[in-house]
Amino acid sequence: MRKVTIVFFALLAILLMTMPAYAQGGSAAPQPTNWVPIASGFGIAIAAGLAGLGQGRVGAAACEAMARNPAARPAIQVALILGLAFIESLVLFTLVIIFAKVV
């Protein structure tokens, strides 16, 4: 029963995604697709996802370092915040470049 339900919902999803393609009206001259906004969306998604992974690894490494040497906590914390700021700035630079390219 579970396989039937999964197949049914997968088929339903495919049919719902194809409906807008059949609903388009025919125009005399088809307009070329502007791929810049779509590619920009993928670009920011990749940048944000990889930055999230990087921030997680930085946070884990900082926690491990503070657990091993509690006396070095202030220096580790400064390096952690600086590293997180650099990682987040790369995502913001990507966002700025995308806004400059799309708009």
N, CA, C and O atoms as a GROMACS GRO file, in nm:
protein
  412
    1MET      N    1   0.082  -0.119   0.000
    1MET     CA    2   0.000   0.000   0.000
    1MET      C    3   0.087   0.126   0.000
    1MET      O    4   0.051   0.226  -0.062
    2ARG      N    5   0.200   0.121   0.070
    2ARG     CA    6   0.287   0.237   0.078
    2ARG      C    7   0.347   0.270  -0.058
    2ARG      O    8   0.358   0.388  -0.094
    3LYS      N    9   0.387   0.168  -0.135
    3LYS     CA   10   0.444   0.192  -0.267
    3LYS      C   11   0.341   0.253  -0.361
    3LYS      O   12   0.373   0.339  -0.443
    4VAL      N   13   0.218   0.207  -0.348
    4VAL     CA   14   0.112   0.262  -0.433
    4VAL      C   15   0.090   0.410  -0.401
    4VAL      O   16   0.069   0.491  -0.491
    5THR      N   17   0.093   0.443  -0.274
    5THR     CA   18   0.074   0.583  -0.234
    5THR      C   19   0.188   0.670  -0.287
    5THR      O   20   0.164   0.781  -0.336
    6ILE      N   21   0.311   0.623  -0.276
    6ILE     CA   22   0.426   0.700  -0.324
    6ILE      C   23   0.418   0.720  -0.475
    6ILE      O   24   0.443   0.829  -0.525
    7VAL      N   25   0.385   0.614  -0.547
    7VAL     CA   26   0.373   0.625  -0.693
    7VAL      C   27   0.260   0.720  -0.730
    7VAL      O   28   0.273   0.799  -0.823
    8PHE      N   29   0.149   0.712  -0.659
    8PHE     CA   30   0.036   0.801  -0.687
    8PHE      C   31   0.074   0.947  -0.669
    8PHE      O   32   0.046   1.030  -0.755
    9PHE      N   33   0.139   0.979  -0.557
    9PHE     CA   34   0.176   1.119  -0.532
    9PHE      C   35   0.286   1.166  -0.626
    9PHE      O   36   0.289   1.284  -0.663
   10ALA      N   37   0.377   1.079  -0.665
   10ALA     CA   38   0.479   1.117  -0.763
   10ALA      C   39   0.415   1.147  -0.897
   10ALA      O   40   0.451   1.246  -0.962
   11LEU      N   41   0.322   1.065  -0.939
   11LEU     CA   42   0.251   1.088  -1.064
   11LEU      C   43   0.168   1.216  -1.057
   11LEU      O   44   0.164   1.293  -1.154
   12LEU      N   45   0.104   1.239  -0.945
   12LEU     CA   46   0.026   1.361  -0.926
   12LEU      C   47   0.116   1.485  -0.934
   12LEU      O   48   0.078   1.586  -0.995
   13ALA      N   49   0.233   1.478  -0.873
   13ALA     CA   50   0.327   1.591  -0.878
   13ALA      C   51   0.372   1.619  -1.021
   13ALA      O   52   0.380   1.735  -1.063
   14ILE      N   53   0.401   1.514  -1.096
   14ILE     CA   54   0.444   1.532  -1.235
   14ILE      C   55   0.331   1.593  -1.317
   14ILE      O   56   0.355   1.683  -1.398
   15LEU      N   57   0.210   1.545  -1.298
   15LEU     CA   58   0.097   1.600  -1.374
   15LEU      C   59   0.070   1.745  -1.338
   15LEU      O   60   0.036   1.825  -1.425
   16LEU      N   61   0.085   1.782  -1.211
   16LEU     CA   62   0.063   1.921  -1.171
   16LEU      C   63   0.171   2.013  -1.225
   16LEU      O   64   0.144   2.131  -1.250
   17MET      N   65   0.292   1.962  -1.243
   17MET     CA   66   0.399   2.046  -1.297
   17MET      C   67   0.384   2.066  -1.447
   17MET      O   68   0.430   2.168  -1.499
   18THR      N   69   0.322   1.974  -1.517
   18THR     CA   70   0.307   1.989  -1.662
   18THR      C   71   0.186   2.073  -1.700
   18THR      O   72   0.176   2.117  -1.814
   19MET      N   73   0.094   2.095  -1.606
   19MET     CA   74  -0.026   2.170  -1.638
   19MET      C   75   0.002   2.312  -1.690
   19MET      O   76  -0.060   2.352  -1.788
   20PRO      N   77   0.092   2.390  -1.628
   20PRO     CA   78   0.117   2.524  -1.681
   20PRO      C   79   0.173   2.522  -1.824
   20PRO      O   80   0.151   2.618  -1.899
   21ALA      N   81   0.243   2.419  -1.862
   21ALA     CA   82   0.296   2.414  -1.998
   21ALA      C   83   0.184   2.402  -2.100
   21ALA      O   84   0.193   2.459  -2.209
   22TYR      N   85   0.080   2.330  -2.066
   22TYR     CA   86  -0.032   2.316  -2.158
   22TYR      C   87  -0.125   2.436  -2.154
   22TYR      O   88  -0.205   2.455  -2.246
   23ALA      N   89  -0.116   2.518  -2.051
   23ALA     CA   90  -0.205   2.632  -2.037
   23ALA      C   91  -0.154   2.755  -2.110
   23ALA      O   92  -0.226   2.855  -2.118
   24GLN      N   93  -0.034   2.751  -2.164
   24GLN     CA   94   0.021   2.868  -2.230
   24GLN      C   95  -0.049   2.890  -2.363
   24GLN      O   96  -0.080   2.796  -2.437
   25GLY      N   97  -0.074   3.016  -2.390
   25GLY     CA   98  -0.135   3.050  -2.518
   25GLY      C   99  -0.028   3.059  -2.626
   25GLY      O  100   0.088   3.091  -2.598
   26GLY      N  101  -0.066   3.033  -2.746
   26GLY     CA  102   0.028   3.040  -2.857
   26GLY      C  103   0.049   3.183  -2.900
   26GLY      O  104  -0.048   3.255  -2.926
   27SER      N  105   0.171   3.226  -2.908
   27SER     CA  106   0.202   3.361  -2.954
   27SER      C  107   0.272   3.351  -3.089
   27SER      O  108   0.328   3.248  -3.124
   28ALA      N  109   0.268   3.461  -3.162
   28ALA     CA  110   0.324   3.460  -3.297
   28ALA      C  111   0.476   3.445  -3.294
   28ALA      O  112   0.533   3.369  -3.371
   29ALA      N  113   0.541   3.519  -3.204
   29ALA     CA  114   0.687   3.514  -3.196
   29ALA      C  115   0.727   3.476  -3.054
   29ALA      O  116   0.709   3.556  -2.962
   30PRO      N  117   0.779   3.358  -3.033
   30PRO     CA  118   0.819   3.320  -2.897
   30PRO      C  119   0.938   3.402  -2.849
   30PRO      O  120   1.034   3.425  -2.922
   31GLN      N  121   0.928   3.446  -2.723
   31GLN     CA  122   1.035   3.527  -2.665
   31GLN      C  123   1.144   3.436  -2.610
   31GLN      O  124   1.114   3.331  -2.553
   32PRO      N  125   1.269   3.474  -2.628
   32PRO     CA  126   1.376   3.391  -2.571
   32PRO      C  127   1.372   3.394  -2.418
   32PRO      O  128   1.336   3.495  -2.359
   33THR      N  129   1.410   3.285  -2.358
   33THR     CA  130   1.408   3.275  -2.212
   33THR      C  131   1.527   3.348  -2.153
   33THR      O  132   1.640   3.332  -2.198
   34ASN      N  133   1.501   3.428  -2.051
   34ASN     CA  134   1.607   3.497  -1.979
   34ASN      C  135   1.653   3.406  -1.866
   34ASN      O  136   1.582   3.390  -1.766
   35TRP      N  137   1.769   3.347  -1.881
   35TRP     CA  138   1.819   3.248  -1.785
   35TRP      C  139   1.894   3.312  -1.669
   35TRP      O  140   1.929   3.242  -1.574
   36VAL      N  141   1.920   3.442  -1.672
   36VAL     CA  142   1.999   3.506  -1.567
   36VAL      C  143   1.932   3.497  -1.431
   36VAL      O  144   2.000   3.462  -1.334
   37PRO      N  145   1.802   3.526  -1.416
   37PRO     CA  146   1.741   3.514  -1.282
   37PRO      C  147   1.739   3.370  -1.231
   37PRO      O  148   1.756   3.347  -1.111
   38ILE      N  149   1.719   3.276  -1.320
   38ILE     CA  150   1.716   3.136  -1.278
   38ILE      C  151   1.855   3.091  -1.233
   38ILE      O  152   1.869   3.027  -1.128
   39ALA      N  153   1.956   3.124  -1.311
   39ALA     CA  154   2.092   3.088  -1.274
   39ALA      C  155   2.136   3.161  -1.147
   39ALA      O  156   2.211   3.106  -1.066
   40SER      N  157   2.088   3.284  -1.129
   40SER     CA  158   2.121   3.359  -1.008
   40SER      C  159   2.060   3.293  -0.885
   40SER      O  160   2.122   3.289  -0.778
   41GLY      N  161   1.940   3.242  -0.899
   41GLY     CA  162   1.877   3.172  -0.788
   41GLY      C  163   1.956   3.048  -0.749
   41GLY      O  164   1.975   3.020  -0.630
   42PHE      N  165   2.001   2.972  -0.849
   42PHE     CA  166   2.085   2.856  -0.820
   42PHE      C  167   2.218   2.898  -0.757
   42PHE      O  168   2.269   2.831  -0.668
   43GLY      N  169   2.273   3.010  -0.804
   43GLY     CA  170   2.401   3.057  -0.751
   43GLY      C  171   2.394   3.094  -0.604
   43GLY      O  172   2.480   3.057  -0.526
   44ILE      N  173   2.289   3.169  -0.567
   44ILE     CA  174   2.277   3.208  -0.427
   44ILE      C  175   2.243   3.088  -0.340
   44ILE      O  176   2.284   3.081  -0.224
   45ALA      N  177   2.167   2.993  -0.396
   45ALA     CA  178   2.136   2.872  -0.318
   45ALA      C  179   2.262   2.792  -0.289
   45ALA      O  180   2.281   2.744  -0.177
   46ILE      N  181   2.346   2.777  -0.389
   46ILE     CA  182   2.472   2.704  -0.370
   46ILE      C  183   2.562   2.778  -0.272
   46ILE      O  184   2.621   2.717  -0.183
   47ALA      N  185   2.572   2.910  -0.288
   47ALA     CA  186   2.659   2.988  -0.199
   47ALA      C  187   2.610   2.982  -0.055
   47ALA      O  188   2.690   2.964   0.037
   48ALA      N  189   2.480   2.996  -0.034
   48ALA     CA  190   2.427   2.993   0.102
   48ALA      C  191   2.439   2.853   0.163
   48ALA      O  192   2.471   2.840   0.281
   49GLY      N  193   2.414   2.750   0.084
   49GLY     CA  194   2.425   2.614   0.136
   49GLY      C  195   2.567   2.578   0.176
   49GLY      O  196   2.590   2.522   0.283
   50LEU      N  197   2.661   2.611   0.090
   50LEU     CA  198   2.801   2.580   0.122
   50LEU      C  199   2.852   2.666   0.237
   50LEU      O  200   2.934   2.620   0.317
   51ALA      N  201   2.805   2.790   0.246
   51ALA     CA  202   2.845   2.874   0.360
   51ALA      C  203   2.788   2.817   0.489
   51ALA      O  204   2.855   2.821   0.593
   52GLY      N  205   2.667   2.766   0.484
   52GLY     CA  206   2.609   2.703   0.603
   52GLY      C  207   2.690   2.582   0.647
   52GLY      O  208   2.713   2.562   0.767
   53LEU      N  209   2.732   2.501   0.551
   53LEU     CA  210   2.817   2.386   0.585
   53LEU      C  211   2.951   2.432   0.644
   53LEU      O  212   3.000   2.375   0.741
   54GLY      N  213   3.009   2.535   0.584
   54GLY     CA  214   3.135   2.587   0.635
   54GLY      C  215   3.123   2.645   0.775
   54GLY      O  216   3.210   2.625   0.859
   55GLN      N  217   3.013   2.716   0.800
   55GLN     CA  218   2.993   2.773   0.933
   55GLN      C  219   2.972   2.663   1.037
   55GLN      O  220   3.016   2.676   1.151
   56GLY      N  221   2.907   2.558   0.998
   56GLY     CA  222   2.890   2.446   1.090
   56GLY      C  223   3.021   2.381   1.126
   56GLY      O  224   3.045   2.346   1.241
   57ARG      N  225   3.107   2.365   1.026
   57ARG     CA  226   3.238   2.305   1.053
   57ARG      C  227   3.325   2.397   1.138
   57ARG      O  228   3.397   2.350   1.226
   58VAL      N  229   3.318   2.527   1.113
   58VAL     CA  230   3.395   2.623   1.192
   58VAL      C  231   3.348   2.621   1.337
   58VAL      O  232   3.429   2.620   1.429
   59GLY      N  233   3.216   2.622   1.356
   59GLY     CA  234   3.162   2.618   1.492
   59GLY      C  235   3.200   2.490   1.565
   59GLY      O  236   3.233   2.494   1.684
   60ALA      N  237   3.195   2.377   1.495
   60ALA     CA  238   3.231   2.250   1.557
   60ALA      C  239   3.379   2.248   1.595
   60ALA      O  240   3.415   2.201   1.703
   61ALA      N  241   3.463   2.300   1.507
   61ALA     CA  242   3.606   2.303   1.537
   61ALA      C  243   3.636   2.396   1.654
   61ALA      O  244   3.722   2.365   1.737
   62ALA      N  245   3.566   2.508   1.661
   62ALA     CA  246   3.588   2.601   1.773
   62ALA      C  247   3.543   2.539   1.905
   62ALA      O  248   3.610   2.554   2.007
   63CYS      N  249   3.430   2.471   1.904
   63CYS     CA  250   3.383   2.404   2.027
   63CYS      C  251   3.481   2.297   2.072
   63CYS      O  252   3.510   2.282   2.191
   64GLU      N  253   3.532   2.223   1.976
   64GLU     CA  254   3.629   2.118   2.010
   64GLU      C  255   3.758   2.178   2.065
   64GLU      O  256   3.817   2.126   2.160
   65ALA      N  257   3.802   2.289   2.004
   65ALA     CA  258   3.924   2.354   2.051
   65ALA      C  259   3.906   2.411   2.191
   65ALA      O  260   3.998   2.403   2.274
   66MET      N  261   3.791   2.470   2.219
   66MET     CA  262   3.767   2.525   2.353
   66MET      C  263   3.753   2.414   2.458
   66MET      O  264   3.787   2.432   2.574
   67ALA      N  265   3.702   2.300   2.414
   67ALA     CA  266   3.691   2.188   2.508
   67ALA      C  267   3.828   2.130   2.542
   67ALA      O  268   3.851   2.084   2.654
   68ARG      N  269   3.919   2.133   2.446
   68ARG     CA  270   4.053   2.078   2.470
   68ARG      C  271   4.139   2.174   2.552
   68ARG      O  272   4.220   2.131   2.634
   69ASN      N  273   4.121   2.304   2.529
   69ASN     CA  274   4.206   2.403   2.597
   69ASN      C  275   4.118   2.520   2.642
   69ASN      O  276   4.108   2.620   2.570
   70PRO      N  277   4.057   2.510   2.758
   70PRO     CA  278   3.968   2.618   2.804
   70PRO      C  279   4.039   2.750   2.828
   70PRO      O  280   3.976   2.856   2.825
   71ALA      N  281   4.169   2.748   2.852
   71ALA     CA  282   4.242   2.872   2.877
   71ALA      C  283   4.253   2.957   2.750
   71ALA      O  284   4.269   3.079   2.759
   72ALA      N  285   4.245   2.895   2.635
   72ALA     CA  286   4.259   2.968   2.508
   72ALA      C  287   4.123   3.015   2.455
   72ALA      O  288   4.112   3.050   2.338
   73ARG      N  289   4.023   3.015   2.539
   73ARG     CA  290   3.887   3.049   2.495
   73ARG      C  291   3.877   3.188   2.430
   73ARG      O  292   3.816   3.198   2.323
   74PRO      N  293   3.933   3.294   2.486
   74PRO     CA  294   3.918   3.426   2.423
   74PRO      C  295   3.978   3.432   2.282
   74PRO      O  296   3.917   3.489   2.191
   75ALA      N  297   4.095   3.374   2.265
   75ALA     CA  298   4.159   3.378   2.133
   75ALA      C  299   4.080   3.295   2.032
   75ALA      O  300   4.064   3.334   1.916
   76ILE      N  301   4.031   3.180   2.077
   76ILE     CA  302   3.952   3.095   1.988
   76ILE      C  303   3.821   3.163   1.951
   76ILE      O  304   3.775   3.153   1.837
   77GLN      N  305   3.760   3.231   2.046
   77GLN     CA  306   3.633   3.297   2.021
   77GLN      C  307   3.649   3.412   1.922
   77GLN      O  308   3.563   3.432   1.837
   78VAL      N  309   3.758   3.486   1.932
   78VAL     CA  310   3.784   3.595   1.837
   78VAL      C  311   3.805   3.538   1.697
   78VAL      O  312   3.751   3.591   1.600
   79ALA      N  313   3.883   3.431   1.688
   79ALA     CA  314   3.907   3.368   1.557
   79ALA      C  315   3.777   3.311   1.500
   79ALA      O  316   3.754   3.317   1.379
   80LEU      N  317   3.692   3.255   1.587
   80LEU     CA  318   3.564   3.200   1.544
   80LEU      C  319   3.476   3.309   1.485
   80LEU      O  320   3.422   3.293   1.375
   81ILE      N  321   3.460   3.419   1.555
   81ILE     CA  322   3.374   3.527   1.507
   81ILE      C  323   3.428   3.588   1.379
   81ILE      O  324   3.352   3.620   1.288
   82LEU      N  325   3.560   3.604   1.371
   82LEU     CA  326   3.620   3.657   1.250
   82LEU      C  327   3.599   3.562   1.132
   82LEU      O  328   3.566   3.606   1.021
   83GLY      N  329   3.617   3.433   1.154
   83GLY     CA  330   3.596   3.335   1.047
   83GLY      C  331   3.452   3.330   1.001
   83GLY      O  332   3.425   3.323   0.882
   84LEU      N  333   3.358   3.335   1.096
   84LEU     CA  334   3.216   3.335   1.059
   84LEU      C  335   3.179   3.462   0.981
   84LEU      O  336   3.098   3.456   0.889
   85ALA      N  337   3.237   3.574   1.018
   85ALA     CA  338   3.210   3.698   0.945
   85ALA      C  339   3.263   3.691   0.802
   85ALA      O  340   3.196   3.737   0.709
   86PHE      N  341   3.381   3.633   0.783
   86PHE     CA  342   3.435   3.618   0.648
   86PHE      C  343   3.349   3.524   0.563
   86PHE      O  344   3.324   3.552   0.446
   87ILE      N  345   3.305   3.415   0.622
   87ILE     CA  346   3.220   3.321   0.548
   87ILE      C  347   3.089   3.387   0.508
   87ILE      O  348   3.043   3.372   0.395
   88GLU      N  349   3.028   3.458   0.600
   88GLU     CA  350   2.900   3.523   0.570
   88GLU      C  351   2.918   3.636   0.470
   88GLU      O  352   2.828   3.662   0.390
   89SER      N  353   3.033   3.704   0.473
   89SER     CA  354   3.055   3.811   0.376
   89SER      C  355   3.065   3.758   0.234
   89SER      O  356   3.027   3.827   0.140
   90LEU      N  357   3.113   3.635   0.216
   90LEU     CA  358   3.117   3.578   0.082
   90LEU      C  359   2.976   3.557   0.027
   90LEU      O  360   2.952   3.578  -0.092
   91VAL      N  361   2.884   3.516   0.113
   91VAL     CA  362   2.745   3.501   0.068
   91VAL      C  363   2.684   3.637   0.034
   91VAL      O  364   2.611   3.650  -0.064
   92LEU      N  365   2.715   3.737   0.115
   92LEU     CA  366   2.662   3.870   0.086
   92LEU      C  367   2.722   3.928  -0.041
   92LEU      O  368   2.652   3.996  -0.116
   93PHE      N  369   2.850   3.902  -0.068
   93PHE     CA  370   2.909   3.944  -0.195
   93PHE      C  371   2.841   3.876  -0.312
   93PHE      O  372   2.818   3.939  -0.415
   94THR      N  373   2.809   3.748  -0.297
   94THR     CA  374   2.737   3.677  -0.402
   94THR      C  375   2.601   3.741  -0.426
   94THR      O  376   2.559   3.757  -0.540
   95LEU      N  377   2.533   3.776  -0.318
   95LEU     CA  378   2.402   3.840  -0.331
   95LEU      C  379   2.412   3.975  -0.401
   95LEU      O  380   2.328   4.008  -0.485
   96VAL      N  381   2.513   4.054  -0.369
   96VAL     CA  382   2.533   4.183  -0.433
   96VAL      C  383   2.561   4.166  -0.582
   96VAL      O  384   2.507   4.239  -0.665
   97ILE      N  385   2.645   4.070  -0.616
   97ILE     CA  386   2.676   4.044  -0.757
   97ILE      C  387   2.552   4.000  -0.831
   97ILE      O  388   2.531   4.041  -0.946
   98ILE      N  389   2.470   3.918  -0.769
   98ILE     CA  390   2.347   3.872  -0.834
   98ILE      C  391   2.251   3.989  -0.855
   98ILE      O  392   2.191   4.000  -0.962
   99PHE      N  393   2.236   4.075  -0.757
   99PHE     CA  394   2.150   4.192  -0.774
   99PHE      C  395   2.203   4.283  -0.885
   99PHE      O  396   2.125   4.338  -0.962
  100ALA      N  397   2.334   4.299  -0.893
  100ALA     CA  398   2.391   4.383  -0.998
  100ALA      C  399   2.370   4.321  -1.136
  100ALA      O  400   2.352   4.394  -1.235
  101LYS      N  401   2.372   4.190  -1.144
  101LYS     CA  402   2.357   4.122  -1.273
  101LYS      C  403   2.211   4.116  -1.317
  101LYS      O  404   2.182   4.133  -1.436
  102VAL      N  405   2.120   4.092  -1.224
  102VAL     CA  406   1.979   4.074  -1.260
  102VAL      C  407   1.910   4.208  -1.284
  102VAL      O  408   1.834   4.222  -1.380
  103VAL      N  409   1.937   4.304  -1.199
  103VAL     CA  410   1.866   4.434  -1.211
  103VAL      C  411   1.932   4.525  -1.306
  103VAL      O  412   1.886   4.636  -1.328
   0.00000   0.00000   0.00000
